[in-house]
């Protein structure tokens, strides 16, 4: 058991009997009352988020976590399959947990997977990924006052706005935070 003041973004706590990932922490005080921590949590089983208040006088139970580097292999009805590069052990993450992140998954690429109590709980994406452009219309530049962009479809099906000089077959870097074009790769 630990104090709520030890809460940090990225830690995993046991909340209402289930592991939750801490997304955001704010320390608040109100007049003469005792302070409290306003915490945004994501349930690692269902993926739903909630915001709650934890008094600084309460105690928090932290879960044992470990990050492993696994290679993304394929997706099927069961979920997304990741292989350990040395033992070839198959780890499956359910589709519901990766619904927002699946557009950044590229086969045969190594990703960090968060394990909570020796069970796969969450995919941790890098800040940017390199993707190949599959489809992009020919760019025609007319009388413009600023940079012009065109849509491009990547190998994962993600549509990104790119500069006119990007052609199909080229690799680009895309931010995983907002899905925007960063640079040529």
N, C-alpha and C positions, 0 to 999 in steps of 0.2 A: 504494500500500500504506500502511496506517495501523496504529496500535497498537490492540489490543483494548480498551484503556481509553477509546477514542473511541466505542465502541458505545453507542447510545442507542435507546430504544423508538421505533419508527416508521422507523428507517433500514433500508436494504436492502443486504445484503451478498451476495457470491458465496460460496456454501458448497457444496462437493462439485460444483462446475461448474454450479450452478443458482442463480438469484436467490432469496433467502430474506428475508422480512420479520422484523425483530427485534421480538418481542412483550414480552420481559422480560429484564432484565439484572441479575445479582447479582455483586458482586465478593467473592470468597472467599479466605481464606488458611487454611492448615492448618499449625500449628506452625512448624517450620523450613523447610518447603518453600516454593517460589515460589508467588505468588498466581495465581489463575486467574479467568476470567469464566465464570459459569454462565449460559448464554444459551438462551432458548426461541425457536425459529425456526419460521416457517410457510413451507413451500414454495409459491411463487407460481404454480407450474404445476399442482400437484395439490391444494393446500389442506391437506395433512397437516402436523401439527406435530411438532416434535422438540425435546428438550432436550440440549444438548451442553456440554462444557467446552472453553474456549479458553485456553491458557496466555498469560500477559501478555507472554511473550517471543516469541510468534508474531506474524505480521502478518495483517491482514484487508484484503480487497479490497472497497471500497464501490462500488455501482452508481450510475450517474447516474439520478436520479429527477426527475419533474416531475408536478405536480398540475394537471389541467385540469377546468374546469367544463363538464359535458355534461348534456343533458336526456334523462331516461329516456323512451323512446318505446314500446316493446312487448317482449314475450317470445314466442319460438317455439322450435322444436326445436333450432335452432342455438345459442340462448342469449338473453341479455338485450341489447337494442339501445339504444344511447345515441347521440344526435345532437349534433354541434357546433352551437350556436345561430346561428353566422354562416356557416360553410362548408357546413353540412348533411352533413358527413362522418359516415358510420355506423361506430360502434365497437361490437364485440360482445364481451361478457364471457361465458365459458362457464358453464353452469348449475352445475357442480361448485364453482365459486368463490363463488357467491352463494346457496348452499343455505340458509344460516342467516339471510341478510339480505333475501331476496326478500319476506318479509312486510312490510317497511318501504318497498318501492318503490311509488311513486305516479306514474302517468303524467303527463307534462308537468311534472315537477318537476326542478330542477337539482340534480345531485349532483357531488361531487368524485371524480374517477377518478385513481388513481395510475398513472403510466406509468413503466416501467423500461426504459431503453434504447429509448425510443420505441414500446414495446408496452404496451397496457393490461394491468394486472396485478391491480388490486384496487379495489373500491368503498370509499370512506371515508364512512360514514354520519354525519350530524350527530348531536348529542346527543339531539335529540327531533324528531319529525315530527308534522305536523298531519294527522289522518285524519277522514273523515266516518263517523259511526255509521250503519250500514245496518239493523241489527236489534237490538232490545233489548226484553226483556219489561217489562211495566208493573211499577213498583216499589210494593210495599205494605209500609208500615212498621208493625210491630207493637210490642210491648213489647221494646225493645232497650236495652242498656246502652252500646253503642258504635256506631260508624259501620257502616252496613250497605251492602253492595255487591251488584251484580248483574252478570251477564255481558253484554257487548255485542260484536257482530260488526262489524268495520270494513270499509271498502271493499276492503281487500286480503285479507280472510278471517281476519285476526288476531282472536282472542277476548281481550278485555281486561275486567278487573273494574273497574266504574265505580260512582260514587255513584248513589243511587236517582233523583236529579233529571235525569239524562242521558236524553234522548229520541232516537229515530231521526231522522236528518236533521241533528243537531247535529255540530259539529266539536270534536274533542278533541285534546290534545297527549299523545303517547305516547313514553316513553323508549325509545331504541333499544338501550340497554345491557341492560335486563331486561324490556322489553315491558310496563311498568306504566303505568297512567293517571297523568298529571301534573296536568292542568287542562283547563278549557274553553278553546277557542280563539276 
